[in-house]
Amino acid sequence: MKQLILRSTLLLGLLALVTFAVRAVRAETAWQSRVDPAALRATDDGQTAEFLVVLNSQANLSGVGRGADQTDRGRHVYETLAAHAARTQAPLRAWLDGRGATYRAYWVTNLIWVRGDRDLLRALAERGDVAQIYANIWQRVGLPSAAQPADPR
């Protein structure tokens, strides 16, 4: 009977240890699921990078401009987007200010451009108001020249 109790106690202890380890690994990597792999690569080895932090809350424009002219609809869209961004970004902007981070807020899509390192990237990804973080990669796009009209397809 004592051996059964000892074995049960050891088994329960082992299960608790394994459960704790699995939860620790999940917590360690959960934040990475919100981050673009390119942003992770860009912040390797202590490098700083630019990334776009998209907030969970996006403005609802479903009722915009019914029965209004184009100017009124445009004004309403602008006011709705700008007010929503100002309200929902305020806590994150205060948090970034407290860390001395370089950032720029945008209202068309509720996001904030941030320059920072891996620690800042991780702290942002762990926030509940952040939906996704994307790398802000500079790319050169070849545009058609005036002498070469674009393919109509």
Phi and psi in degrees as GROMACS dihedral restraints (atoms count N, CA, C in turn):
[ dihedral_restraints ]
;  ai    aj    ak    al  type     phi  dphi    fc
    3     4     5     6     1   -64.9    20    10
    4     5     6     7     1   -37.3    20    10
    6     7     8     9     1   -65.1    20    10
    7     8     9    10     1   -38.5    20    10
    9    10    11    12     1   -64.0    20    10
   10    11    12    13     1   -42.9    20    10
   12    13    14    15     1   -65.3    20    10
   13    14    15    16     1   -43.1    20    10
   15    16    17    18     1   -63.0    20    10
   16    17    18    19     1   -46.2    20    10
   18    19    20    21     1   -63.0    20    10
   19    20    21    22     1   -41.9    20    10
   21    22    23    24     1   -63.0    20    10
   22    23    24    25     1   -42.6    20    10
   24    25    26    27     1   -64.2    20    10
   25    26    27    28     1   -43.9    20    10
   27    28    29    30     1   -63.9    20    10
   28    29    30    31     1   -41.5    20    10
   30    31    32    33     1   -64.1    20    10
   31    32    33    34     1   -44.6    20    10
   33    34    35    36     1   -63.0    20    10
   34    35    36    37     1   -40.7    20    10
   36    37    38    39     1   -62.6    20    10
   37    38    39    40     1   -42.4    20    10
   39    40    41    42     1   -64.9    20    10
   40    41    42    43     1   -43.3    20    10
   42    43    44    45     1   -61.7    20    10
   43    44    45    46     1   -41.5    20    10
   45    46    47    48     1   -63.2    20    10
   46    47    48    49     1   -41.5    20    10
   48    49    50    51     1   -64.3    20    10
   49    50    51    52     1   -44.7    20    10
   51    52    53    54     1   -64.1    20    10
   52    53    54    55     1   -44.1    20    10
   54    55    56    57     1   -59.9    20    10
   55    56    57    58     1   -44.6    20    10
   57    58    59    60     1   -61.9    20    10
   58    59    60    61     1   -42.6    20    10
   60    61    62    63     1   -64.7    20    10
   61    62    63    64     1   -42.6    20    10
   63    64    65    66     1   -63.8    20    10
   64    65    66    67     1   -43.2    20    10
   66    67    68    69     1   -64.0    20    10
   67    68    69    70     1   -39.0    20    10
   69    70    71    72     1   -64.4    20    10
   70    71    72    73     1   -41.2    20    10
   72    73    74    75     1   -66.5    20    10
   73    74    75    76     1   -43.0    20    10
   75    76    77    78     1   -62.0    20    10
   76    77    78    79     1   -43.7    20    10
   78    79    80    81     1   -64.0    20    10
   79    80    81    82     1   -37.0    20    10
   81    82    83    84     1   -65.0    20    10
   82    83    84    85     1   -35.2    20    10
   84    85    86    87     1  -104.9    20    10
   85    86    87    88     1    -9.2    20    10
   87    88    89    90     1   -60.4    20    10
   88    89    90    91     1   -39.8    20    10
   90    91    92    93     1   -62.9    20    10
   91    92    93    94     1   -30.2    20    10
   93    94    95    96     1   -68.1    20    10
   94    95    96    97     1   -22.0    20    10
   96    97    98    99     1   -68.4    20    10
   97    98    99   100     1   -17.8    20    10
   99   100   101   102     1   -92.7    20    10
  100   101   102   103     1    -2.5    20    10
  102   103   104   105     1  -114.5    20    10
  103   104   105   106     1   132.8    20    10
  105   106   107   108     1   -58.7    20    10
  106   107   108   109     1   130.6    20    10
  108   109   110   111     1   -54.3    20    10
  109   110   111   112     1   -32.0    20    10
  111   112   113   114     1   -64.7    20    10
  112   113   114   115     1   -34.1    20    10
  114   115   116   117     1   -70.1    20    10
  115   116   117   118     1   -36.5    20    10
  117   118   119   120     1   -64.3    20    10
  118   119   120   121     1   -45.1    20    10
  120   121   122   123     1   -62.9    20    10
  121   122   123   124     1   -39.3    20    10
  123   124   125   126     1   -66.9    20    10
  124   125   126   127     1   -23.3    20    10
  126   127   128   129     1  -104.4    20    10
  127   128   129   130     1    13.4    20    10
  129   130   131   132     1   -63.8    20    10
  130   131   132   133     1   152.4    20    10
  132   133   134   135     1    55.5    20    10
  133   134   135   136     1    36.2    20    10
  135   136   137   138     1    76.9    20    10
  136   137   138   139     1     9.8    20    10
  138   139   140   141     1   -72.2    20    10
  139   140   141   142     1   149.5    20    10
  141   142   143   144     1   -97.9    20    10
  142   143   144   145     1   153.7    20    10
  144   145   146   147     1  -150.1    20    10
  145   146   147   148     1   168.6    20    10
  147   148   149   150     1   -99.2    20    10
  148   149   150   151     1   136.4    20    10
  150   151   152   153     1  -143.6    20    10
  151   152   153   154     1   157.6    20    10
  153   154   155   156     1  -106.7    20    10
  154   155   156   157     1   118.8    20    10
  156   157   158   159     1  -100.2    20    10
  157   158   159   160     1   108.2    20    10
  159   160   161   162     1   -91.7    20    10
  160   161   162   163     1   126.6    20    10
  162   163   164   165     1   -81.8    20    10
  163   164   165   166     1   153.7    20    10
  165   166   167   168     1   -61.3    20    10
  166   167   168   169     1   -42.7    20    10
  168   169   170   171     1   -83.7    20    10
  169   170   171   172     1   120.5    20    10
  171   172   173   174     1  -118.9    20    10
  172   173   174   175     1   147.2    20    10
  174   175   176   177     1   -64.9    20    10
  175   176   177   178     1   145.7    20    10
  177   178   179   180     1   -95.0    20    10
  178   179   180   181     1   114.2    20    10
  180   181   182   183     1  -108.6    20    10
  181   182   183   184     1    18.2    20    10
  183   184   185   186     1   -63.7    20    10
  184   185   186   187     1   -30.2    20    10
  186   187   188   189     1  -102.2    20    10
  187   188   189   190     1    18.9    20    10
  189   190   191   192     1   -74.1    20    10
  190   191   192   193     1   126.5    20    10
  192   193   194   195     1    71.6    20    10
  193   194   195   196     1    21.8    20    10
  195   196   197   198     1   -66.5    20    10
  196   197   198   199     1   120.7    20    10
  198   199   200   201     1    79.2    20    10
  199   200   201   202     1     7.0    20    10
  201   202   203   204     1  -106.1    20    10
  202   203   204   205     1   160.3    20    10
  204   205   206   207     1   -79.9    20    10
  205   206   207   208     1   174.1    20    10
  207   208   209   210     1   -60.6    20    10
  208   209   210   211     1   -40.1    20    10
  210   211   212   213     1   -64.2    20    10
  211   212   213   214     1   -45.0    20    10
  213   214   215   216     1   -64.8    20    10
  214   215   216   217     1   -39.4    20    10
  216   217   218   219     1   -63.3    20    10
  217   218   219   220     1   -45.1    20    10
  219   220   221   222     1   -60.8    20    10
  220   221   222   223     1   -43.1    20    10
  222   223   224   225     1   -63.8    20    10
  223   224   225   226     1   -43.3    20    10
  225   226   227   228     1   -64.8    20    10
  226   227   228   229     1   -41.6    20    10
  228   229   230   231     1   -61.2    20    10
  229   230   231   232     1   -48.6    20    10
  231   232   233   234     1   -58.4    20    10
  232   233   234   235     1   -49.7    20    10
  234   235   236   237     1   -62.5    20    10
  235   236   237   238     1   -40.1    20    10
  237   238   239   240     1   -65.4    20    10
  238   239   240   241     1   -48.3    20    10
  240   241   242   243     1   -64.5    20    10
  241   242   243   244     1   -45.6    20    10
  243   244   245   246     1   -65.4    20    10
  244   245   246   247     1   -42.9    20    10
  246   247   248   249     1   -66.7    20    10
  247   248   249   250     1   -41.2    20    10
  249   250   251   252     1   -63.8    20    10
  250   251   252   253     1   -45.1    20    10
  252   253   254   255     1   -63.1    20    10
  253   254   255   256     1   -44.4    20    10
  255   256   257   258     1   -60.4    20    10
  256   257   258   259     1   -43.0    20    10
  258   259   260   261     1   -69.6    20    10
  259   260   261   262     1   -47.2    20    10
  261   262   263   264     1   -82.1    20    10
  262   263   264   265     1   -22.7    20    10
  264   265   266   267     1   -85.3    20    10
  265   266   267   268     1   -16.4    20    10
  267   268   269   270     1   -54.4    20    10
  268   269   270   271     1   -49.1    20    10
  270   271   272   273     1   -63.0    20    10
  271   272   273   274     1   -40.0    20    10
  273   274   275   276     1   -68.4    20    10
  274   275   276   277     1   -40.7    20    10
  276   277   278   279     1   -64.7    20    10
  277   278   279   280     1   -39.5    20    10
  279   280   281   282     1   -64.0    20    10
  280   281   282   283     1   -39.9    20    10
  282   283   284   285     1   -62.9    20    10
  283   284   285   286     1   -44.4    20    10
  285   286   287   288     1   -65.3    20    10
  286   287   288   289     1   -41.3    20    10
  288   289   290   291     1   -59.2    20    10
  289   290   291   292     1   -41.3    20    10
  291   292   293   294     1   -63.3    20    10
  292   293   294   295     1   -23.6    20    10
  294   295   296   297     1   -99.9    20    10
  295   296   297   298     1     1.6    20    10
  297   298   299   300     1    67.2    20    10
  298   299   300   301     1    26.4    20    10
  300   301   302   303     1   -77.0    20    10
  301   302   303   304     1   150.2    20    10
  303   304   305   306     1   -89.9    20    10
  304   305   306   307     1   126.8    20    10
  306   307   308   309     1  -155.2    20    10
  307   308   309   310     1   165.5    20    10
  309   310   311   312     1  -143.6    20    10
  310   311   312   313     1   127.8    20    10
  312   313   314   315     1   -90.2    20    10
  313   314   315   316     1   145.9    20    10
  315   316   317   318     1  -128.2    20    10
  316   317   318   319     1   148.8    20    10
  318   319   320   321     1  -113.8    20    10
  319   320   321   322     1   -21.0    20    10
  321   322   323   324     1   -61.1    20    10
  322   323   324   325     1   -50.0    20    10
  324   325   326   327     1  -113.8    20    10
  325   326   327   328     1   134.6    20    10
  327   328   329   330     1   -71.0    20    10
  328   329   330   331     1    87.8    20    10
  330   331   332   333     1  -145.5    20    10
  331   332   333   334     1   164.3    20    10
  333   334   335   336     1  -130.9    20    10
  334   335   336   337     1   128.3    20    10
  336   337   338   339     1   -80.9    20    10
  337   338   339   340     1   131.2    20    10
  339   340   341   342     1  -133.7    20    10
  340   341   342   343     1   143.3    20    10
  342   343   344   345     1  -111.5    20    10
  343   344   345   346     1   127.4    20    10
  345   346   347   348     1  -171.7    20    10
  346   347   348   349     1  -177.2    20    10
  348   349   350   351     1  -101.9    20    10
  349   350   351   352     1  -173.8    20    10
  351   352   353   354     1   -62.7    20    10
  352   353   354   355     1   -37.2    20    10
  354   355   356   357     1   -63.5    20    10
  355   356   357   358     1   -42.9    20    10
  357   358   359   360     1   -67.1    20    10
  358   359   360   361     1   -41.9    20    10
  360   361   362   363     1   -57.2    20    10
  361   362   363   364     1   -47.1    20    10
  363   364   365   366     1   -65.0    20    10
  364   365   366   367     1   -45.3    20    10
  366   367   368   369     1   -60.4    20    10
  367   368   369   370     1   -38.9    20    10
  369   370   371   372     1   -65.3    20    10
  370   371   372   373     1   -44.2    20    10
  372   373   374   375     1   -65.3    20    10
  373   374   375   376     1   -25.1    20    10
  375   376   377   378     1   -83.3    20    10
  376   377   378   379     1    -8.6    20    10
  378   379   380   381     1   -74.3    20    10
  379   380   381   382     1   143.0    20    10
  381   382   383   384     1   -71.8    20    10
  382   383   384   385     1   -21.6    20    10
  384   385   386   387     1   -90.4    20    10
  385   386   387   388     1     1.6    20    10
  387   388   389   390     1  -101.5    20    10
  388   389   390   391     1   126.4    20    10
  390   391   392   393     1   -87.5    20    10
  391   392   393   394     1   -48.3    20    10
  393   394   395   396     1  -156.8    20    10
  394   395   396   397     1   153.6    20    10
  396   397   398   399     1  -128.1    20    10
  397   398   399   400     1   127.3    20    10
  399   400   401   402     1  -116.4    20    10
  400   401   402   403     1   147.2    20    10
  402   403   404   405     1   -68.9    20    10
  403   404   405   406     1   141.5    20    10
  405   406   407   408     1  -101.7    20    10
  406   407   408   409     1    85.8    20    10
  408   409   410   411     1   -94.7    20    10
  409   410   411   412     1   130.6    20    10
  411   412   413   414     1   -78.6    20    10
  412   413   414   415     1   131.5    20    10
  414   415   416   417     1  -138.6    20    10
  415   416   417   418     1   144.1    20    10
  417   418   419   420     1   -96.9    20    10
  418   419   420   421     1   127.5    20    10
  420   421   422   423     1  -108.7    20    10
  421   422   423   424     1   129.1    20    10
  423   424   425   426     1   -79.5    20    10
  424   425   426   427     1   113.6    20    10
  426   427   428   429     1   -97.4    20    10
  427   428   429   430     1   150.3    20    10
  429   430   431   432     1   -66.6    20    10
  430   431   432   433     1   144.5    20    10
  432   433   434   435     1   -86.9    20    10
  433   434   435   436     1   169.6    20    10
  435   436   437   438     1   -64.5    20    10
  436   437   438   439     1   -28.9    20    10
  438   439   440   441     1   -77.5    20    10
  439   440   441   442     1   -19.5    20    10
  441   442   443   444     1  -118.4    20    10
  442   443   444   445     1    98.5    20    10
  444   445   446   447     1   -65.1    20    10
  445   446   447   448     1   151.7    20    10
  447   448   449   450     1   -66.8    20    10
  448   449   450   451     1   147.7    20    10
  450   451   452   453     1   -65.3    20    10
  451   452   453   454     1   125.3    20    10
  453   454   455   456     1   -68.9    20    10
  454   455   456   457     1   -11.1    20    10
